[in-house]
Amino acid sequence: LSAWILKKFDEKVQPKIKTGFEMLVNNFSLGLIGFGLMVISFFVIGPVVAQLTEWVGVGVEAIVKVHLLPLANLIIEPAKILFLNNALNHGIFTPLGTEQVQQAGKSVLFLLEANPGPGLGVLLAYAFFGKGSAKSSSWGAMIIHFFGGIHEIYFPYVMMKPAMFLAVIAGGLTGTFTFQTLNAGLTAPASPGSIIAIIGMAPKGWGPHLVVLAGVFAAAAVSFLVGSIILKADKSDDDDLAAAQSATQAAKAESKGQASQPLANSKDITADNIQQIIFACDAGMGSSAMGASILRDKVKKSGLDIPVSNLAISNLTDKDHTLIVTQEELTARAAEKTPSSVHVSVDNFLATPKYDEIVGLLSGQTTANSAGAASQTEVATTVTSDLDLNYIDEVVFAHGKAEGSATMGQVTLEGIFKNKNIGIPVSKAANEKLGSFNAKNILVVTTIANQSEAQTYAPDAQFLVVESLVTTAEYDKVVARMHK
């Protein structure tokens, strides 16, 4: 409401402000409108929130008395995965739990949302019975989730296979039932939801710690069992986490009319110039910590000795020789605070091809010209203009370790070919297997980051280089040229 009122005020008033008085009007209008809304909030919204909180407290107290508190997890677990975890934990359970601590010395409410057991069980199920990158990445996700307390990292594993909601709900019900049965509780909120923080907030003594651990591991065991049954019964081949994330982000960008943008200031991203990499977001935790972990692993595997960390934007300091990675909507804020740093914006910290481009530039395997000095369209069009499309007998999507994006690209192009009645076969192949496709009549489609490696295996093939294999306008241009 505040943002809408300020927007409408600016639309009416801004055009009429005399030159030189803009800051005066903006600052005073912001303060006065904010003060007015604060008064309204205090006298109108405040009592409503207080009443709702009281009703919630009465409801929680009622289900505690009849020993039905586990039923709360029917709402808690799905709500967590829909990113209402902080609203639940700090908005409802923390105030109510604090009142219980004053009376009883501990509260089970602090364990309802913070319990890492259900997420641990899901990740274990993927580790043993998953497929593709979902299986291989689950072990690292477990560490971040269970010990780091960043529960958001297991949300995509549930959302990519909605039946897994049953697993986390079952785990949550079991955990809360165990907590309530064994009279477990914490003396204060555990934030983040790390097992370390949870143990630290348990009452003194072995007994209180053991009953808390019993609830956590009971939840993990049940979540693992239910998740394992779901994964073993599922015969589909769509478990590639990277493909699911890439497809989701591509669809999101396309629906907003946003083309994937090349790296900015790529000429400055060199090993000599960059001494540290920082992922920045509003809070400096959660998704930025996960993004930093992903890029840190890539940097380490490439043999580079560059530290990768994460911070809140408010904690950034302006330093030279620093690469700052932010989500697109936050890049302007980060750049204003740190104008001396090199900035890269991404659409999603968890899945973006720009990490490979950054590593390629830092290691000297990718030149600034190919990685982003020109736009994606310019790079791809340059290559496309040299293609002899009348002699293409097969299209091959080349990939390194990330096979998921190549699969999605293959399916996308096959669909375009089918709609246009083009009978050219489309396949995919790892870089090291491109030798069998090393011929002029083969079109190899690959990303900017993978181009140099792919060309070493198939130097005689024709190449179409794009920034994203999943979504690009170049496929339609290729088809249009084929028809000619």
Secondary structure, DSSP 8 states (H G I E B T S, - for coil): -HHHHHHHHHHHHGGG--TT-HHHHHHHHHHHHHHHHHHHIIIIIHHHHHHHHHHHHHHHHHHHHTT-GGGGHHHHHHHIIIIIHHHHIIIIIHHHHHHHHHHHS-BGGGGTTT--HHHHHHHHHHHHH--HHHHHHHHHHHHHHHTT--GGGGHHHHHTSTTHHHHHHHHHHHHHHHHHHTT--BSS--SS--HHHHHHHS-SSHHHHHHHHHHHHHHHHHHHHHHHHHHHH---S---HHHHHHHHHHHHHHHTT------TTGGG-STTT--EEEEEESSSSTHHHHHHHHHHHHHHHTT----EEEEEGGG----SSEEEEEEGGGHHHHHHH-TTSEEEEES-SSS-THHHHHHHHHHTSS-HIIIIIS-HHHHHHHHHHT--GGG--EEEEEESS-HHHHHHHHHHHHHHHHHTT----EEEEEGGGGGGG-STTEEEEEETTTHHHHHHH-TTSEEEEES-SSS-THHHHHHHHHH-
